[in-house]
Amino acid sequence: MIKLLYKPLGVLFGVLGGVLAGALFKRLWKLVGGAEDAPKATDEDRRWREVLPAAALQGATLAVVKAAVDRSGATAVRKATGPWPA
């Protein structure tokens, strides 16, 4: 039953994690890349050595934030209900 009730919360946590990851990546890219916006893969004027590190940093940021948000959400649900939700 807890798993079924956790599904909508999991979706909410996923959206929240995506928003947080996007904001964190923008800040990280300003520090690392020295530019306002990260290069897009389809940007003709950017080189591979600019595009691939930006994509790697973005992917790593998303994965870490998603894991942290999912884990925090599951921990909070367990504290509130008793059993582990997932």
CNS distance restraints for C-alpha pairs under 8 A (distance, minus, plus):
assign (resid   1 and name CA) (resid   5 and name CA) 6.41 0.50 0.50
assign (resid   2 and name CA) (resid   6 and name CA) 5.92 0.50 0.50
assign (resid   2 and name CA) (resid  83 and name CA) 7.57 0.50 0.50
assign (resid   2 and name CA) (resid  85 and name CA) 5.60 0.50 0.50
assign (resid   3 and name CA) (resid   7 and name CA) 6.49 0.50 0.50
assign (resid   3 and name CA) (resid  85 and name CA) 5.05 0.50 0.50
assign (resid   3 and name CA) (resid  86 and name CA) 5.86 0.50 0.50
assign (resid   5 and name CA) (resid   9 and name CA) 7.47 0.50 0.50
assign (resid   6 and name CA) (resid  10 and name CA) 5.97 0.50 0.50
assign (resid   6 and name CA) (resid  77 and name CA) 7.87 0.50 0.50
assign (resid   6 and name CA) (resid  85 and name CA) 6.26 0.50 0.50
assign (resid   6 and name CA) (resid  86 and name CA) 7.70 0.50 0.50
assign (resid   7 and name CA) (resid  11 and name CA) 6.40 0.50 0.50
assign (resid   8 and name CA) (resid  12 and name CA) 6.32 0.50 0.50
assign (resid   9 and name CA) (resid  13 and name CA) 6.04 0.50 0.50
assign (resid   9 and name CA) (resid  73 and name CA) 7.89 0.50 0.50
assign (resid  10 and name CA) (resid  14 and name CA) 6.08 0.50 0.50
assign (resid  10 and name CA) (resid  70 and name CA) 7.15 0.50 0.50
assign (resid  10 and name CA) (resid  73 and name CA) 7.55 0.50 0.50
assign (resid  11 and name CA) (resid  15 and name CA) 6.36 0.50 0.50
assign (resid  12 and name CA) (resid  16 and name CA) 6.18 0.50 0.50
assign (resid  13 and name CA) (resid  17 and name CA) 5.95 0.50 0.50
assign (resid  13 and name CA) (resid  69 and name CA) 6.33 0.50 0.50
assign (resid  13 and name CA) (resid  70 and name CA) 6.37 0.50 0.50
assign (resid  13 and name CA) (resid  73 and name CA) 6.86 0.50 0.50
assign (resid  14 and name CA) (resid  18 and name CA) 6.20 0.50 0.50
assign (resid  14 and name CA) (resid  66 and name CA) 6.76 0.50 0.50
assign (resid  14 and name CA) (resid  69 and name CA) 7.55 0.50 0.50
assign (resid  14 and name CA) (resid  70 and name CA) 7.27 0.50 0.50
assign (resid  15 and name CA) (resid  19 and name CA) 6.35 0.50 0.50
assign (resid  16 and name CA) (resid  20 and name CA) 6.18 0.50 0.50
assign (resid  16 and name CA) (resid  69 and name CA) 7.86 0.50 0.50
assign (resid  17 and name CA) (resid  21 and name CA) 5.92 0.50 0.50
assign (resid  17 and name CA) (resid  62 and name CA) 7.72 0.50 0.50
assign (resid  17 and name CA) (resid  65 and name CA) 5.97 0.50 0.50
assign (resid  17 and name CA) (resid  66 and name CA) 5.18 0.50 0.50
assign (resid  17 and name CA) (resid  69 and name CA) 5.87 0.50 0.50
assign (resid  18 and name CA) (resid  22 and name CA) 6.10 0.50 0.50
assign (resid  18 and name CA) (resid  62 and name CA) 6.86 0.50 0.50
assign (resid  18 and name CA) (resid  65 and name CA) 7.84 0.50 0.50
assign (resid  18 and name CA) (resid  66 and name CA) 7.11 0.50 0.50
assign (resid  19 and name CA) (resid  23 and name CA) 6.36 0.50 0.50
assign (resid  20 and name CA) (resid  24 and name CA) 6.10 0.50 0.50
assign (resid  20 and name CA) (resid  65 and name CA) 7.22 0.50 0.50
assign (resid  21 and name CA) (resid  25 and name CA) 5.94 0.50 0.50
assign (resid  21 and name CA) (resid  61 and name CA) 6.04 0.50 0.50
assign (resid  21 and name CA) (resid  62 and name CA) 5.15 0.50 0.50
assign (resid  21 and name CA) (resid  65 and name CA) 5.76 0.50 0.50
assign (resid  21 and name CA) (resid  66 and name CA) 7.62 0.50 0.50
assign (resid  22 and name CA) (resid  26 and name CA) 6.29 0.50 0.50
assign (resid  22 and name CA) (resid  62 and name CA) 7.51 0.50 0.50
assign (resid  23 and name CA) (resid  27 and name CA) 6.53 0.50 0.50
assign (resid  24 and name CA) (resid  28 and name CA) 6.13 0.50 0.50
assign (resid  24 and name CA) (resid  61 and name CA) 7.45 0.50 0.50
assign (resid  25 and name CA) (resid  29 and name CA) 5.90 0.50 0.50
assign (resid  25 and name CA) (resid  57 and name CA) 7.56 0.50 0.50
assign (resid  25 and name CA) (resid  58 and name CA) 6.02 0.50 0.50
assign (resid  25 and name CA) (resid  61 and name CA) 6.35 0.50 0.50
assign (resid  26 and name CA) (resid  30 and name CA) 6.33 0.50 0.50
assign (resid  26 and name CA) (resid  36 and name CA) 7.68 0.50 0.50
assign (resid  26 and name CA) (resid  37 and name CA) 7.14 0.50 0.50
assign (resid  26 and name CA) (resid  38 and name CA) 7.70 0.50 0.50
assign (resid  27 and name CA) (resid  31 and name CA) 6.53 0.50 0.50
assign (resid  28 and name CA) (resid  32 and name CA) 6.03 0.50 0.50
assign (resid  28 and name CA) (resid  33 and name CA) 7.98 0.50 0.50
assign (resid  29 and name CA) (resid  33 and name CA) 5.04 0.50 0.50
assign (resid  29 and name CA) (resid  34 and name CA) 6.84 0.50 0.50
assign (resid  29 and name CA) (resid  35 and name CA) 7.00 0.50 0.50
assign (resid  29 and name CA) (resid  36 and name CA) 7.50 0.50 0.50
assign (resid  29 and name CA) (resid  37 and name CA) 7.33 0.50 0.50
assign (resid  29 and name CA) (resid  38 and name CA) 6.42 0.50 0.50
assign (resid  29 and name CA) (resid  54 and name CA) 7.55 0.50 0.50
assign (resid  30 and name CA) (resid  34 and name CA) 4.85 0.50 0.50
assign (resid  30 and name CA) (resid  35 and name CA) 5.28 0.50 0.50
assign (resid  30 and name CA) (resid  36 and name CA) 5.70 0.50 0.50
assign (resid  30 and name CA) (resid  37 and name CA) 7.50 0.50 0.50
assign (resid  33 and name CA) (resid  38 and name CA) 7.37 0.50 0.50
assign (resid  38 and name CA) (resid  51 and name CA) 7.92 0.50 0.50
assign (resid  38 and name CA) (resid  54 and name CA) 6.27 0.50 0.50
assign (resid  39 and name CA) (resid  43 and name CA) 6.70 0.50 0.50
assign (resid  39 and name CA) (resid  46 and name CA) 6.72 0.50 0.50
assign (resid  39 and name CA) (resid  50 and name CA) 6.82 0.50 0.50
assign (resid  39 and name CA) (resid  51 and name CA) 5.57 0.50 0.50
assign (resid  39 and name CA) (resid  54 and name CA) 6.84 0.50 0.50
assign (resid  40 and name CA) (resid  51 and name CA) 6.44 0.50 0.50
assign (resid  41 and name CA) (resid  51 and name CA) 5.79 0.50 0.50
assign (resid  41 and name CA) (resid  52 and name CA) 7.93 0.50 0.50
assign (resid  46 and name CA) (resid  50 and name CA) 6.40 0.50 0.50
assign (resid  46 and name CA) (resid  51 and name CA) 6.79 0.50 0.50
assign (resid  47 and name CA) (resid  51 and name CA) 6.35 0.50 0.50
assign (resid  48 and name CA) (resid  52 and name CA) 5.88 0.50 0.50
assign (resid  49 and name CA) (resid  53 and name CA) 6.67 0.50 0.50
assign (resid  50 and name CA) (resid  54 and name CA) 6.49 0.50 0.50
assign (resid  51 and name CA) (resid  55 and name CA) 6.24 0.50 0.50
assign (resid  52 and name CA) (resid  56 and name CA) 6.12 0.50 0.50
assign (resid  53 and name CA) (resid  57 and name CA) 6.07 0.50 0.50
assign (resid  54 and name CA) (resid  58 and name CA) 6.10 0.50 0.50
assign (resid  55 and name CA) (resid  59 and name CA) 6.04 0.50 0.50
assign (resid  56 and name CA) (resid  60 and name CA) 6.08 0.50 0.50
assign (resid  57 and name CA) (resid  61 and name CA) 5.99 0.50 0.50
assign (resid  58 and name CA) (resid  62 and name CA) 6.15 0.50 0.50
assign (resid  59 and name CA) (resid  63 and name CA) 6.16 0.50 0.50
assign (resid  60 and name CA) (resid  64 and name CA) 6.13 0.50 0.50
assign (resid  61 and name CA) (resid  65 and name CA) 6.09 0.50 0.50
assign (resid  62 and name CA) (resid  66 and name CA) 5.88 0.50 0.50
assign (resid  63 and name CA) (resid  67 and name CA) 6.10 0.50 0.50
assign (resid  64 and name CA) (resid  68 and name CA) 6.16 0.50 0.50
assign (resid  65 and name CA) (resid  69 and name CA) 6.04 0.50 0.50
assign (resid  66 and name CA) (resid  70 and name CA) 5.96 0.50 0.50
assign (resid  67 and name CA) (resid  71 and name CA) 5.90 0.50 0.50
assign (resid  68 and name CA) (resid  72 and name CA) 6.00 0.50 0.50
assign (resid  69 and name CA) (resid  73 and name CA) 6.03 0.50 0.50
assign (resid  70 and name CA) (resid  74 and name CA) 6.16 0.50 0.50
assign (resid  71 and name CA) (resid  75 and name CA) 6.08 0.50 0.50
assign (resid  72 and name CA) (resid  76 and name CA) 6.11 0.50 0.50
assign (resid  73 and name CA) (resid  77 and name CA) 6.20 0.50 0.50
assign (resid  74 and name CA) (resid  78 and name CA) 6.16 0.50 0.50
assign (resid  74 and name CA) (resid  84 and name CA) 6.71 0.50 0.50
assign (resid  74 and name CA) (resid  85 and name CA) 6.09 0.50 0.50
assign (resid  74 and name CA) (resid  86 and name CA) 7.24 0.50 0.50
assign (resid  75 and name CA) (resid  79 and name CA) 6.22 0.50 0.50
assign (resid  75 and name CA) (resid  84 and name CA) 7.39 0.50 0.50
assign (resid  76 and name CA) (resid  80 and name CA) 6.20 0.50 0.50
assign (resid  77 and name CA) (resid  81 and name CA) 5.92 0.50 0.50
assign (resid  77 and name CA) (resid  82 and name CA) 7.63 0.50 0.50
assign (resid  77 and name CA) (resid  84 and name CA) 7.28 0.50 0.50
assign (resid  77 and name CA) (resid  85 and name CA) 6.79 0.50 0.50
assign (resid  78 and name CA) (resid  82 and name CA) 4.78 0.50 0.50
assign (resid  78 and name CA) (resid  83 and name CA) 5.25 0.50 0.50
assign (resid  78 and name CA) (resid  84 and name CA) 5.03 0.50 0.50
assign (resid  78 and name CA) (resid  85 and name CA) 6.61 0.50 0.50
